């Protein structure tokens, strides 16, 4: 090989490395993945042998996970808390329909903060915080929106959807279609920082799943069962498991796409769910499910990967909440952040990066309708006035601290 050709090859390789270094040193991209009605227990990471979720699990293996992370008992409030860093009722979100899901217009949202500093912002999936302008996602900080704005959708196979306010036809199984759109958006904006919000509509009903995913689970033994197995609808459980495995496949496609574009090292990826499971199925022996303020109705996974920046394989013990994500992401990205209203959440950055962080005791409130529960690091006060020791009795099976 001549010196000229060898030098040319060296220059190409050096240029490719330089591009990757420059991308890694730039403002981080952010991807927020939220599943709908997936329980804490619907991950193989958490010990459920009924399904396999290697791609979602890898976010914890290559990043950090929270042992006790809490959301709201139903979807609209969780989404509002994510967007604002505040309890949903402060922003006017108190229900999932009849206007109670609409986020007040004087609330500043997560995409608005990032859009103001030059991020490209896109949302792909279920919105559920207001359907028409000025509550529509395109009016709340998202440059790009593809999906649907209501609380649930009638079909997941090439359904009618909207793209930036225009009615269009979907293309294939909805979670796969949404992932394709998110990947297209990332490709389009790979040379500037981007914020991608990917709120999957599954495993929320209708329990529709492609045949190839259903074939994998329809005869699979269910070795992990709900703590009261007589309450479990095993056909529903298998459909939910199949839908989650499809989500996992899409998470894998998304990560592979980032690697292909040399963006993984400069992208913060978060994975969480919006509430507890939508049926009685295995959930780590916790009491409660969707729409319940017990532990099982409000505990969610929170997995965060930022390669080269966050620790690998770290489990964080202090309790945290969906309200913490907005200030945390602003802190990690280093963007100007001066909220116009007091936040209920706080940045979790020090928990990621420091070994012996002093973390003050805090209380997290969970509310749905007239039911309210309160969680501290070691206890939960239930809606009916019972105080449980969460270390000795995480399943809320017996009252350890009677309340007057």
PyMOL commands that set and color helices and strands:
alter all, ss='L'
color gray80, all
select helices_A, chain A and resi 3-25+44-46+54-61+75-84+88-91+110-115+137-139+174-188+211-217+229-231+234-260+264-266+295-298+324-333+349-353
alter helices_A, ss='H'
color red, helices_A
select strands_A, chain A and resi 29-35+64-66+69-70+120-126+144-148+160-163+166-169+194-199+267-273+299-300+302-305+314-316+320-321+364-368+371-375+379-381+387-389
alter strands_A, ss='S'
color yellow, strands_A
deselect
rebuild
show_as cartoon
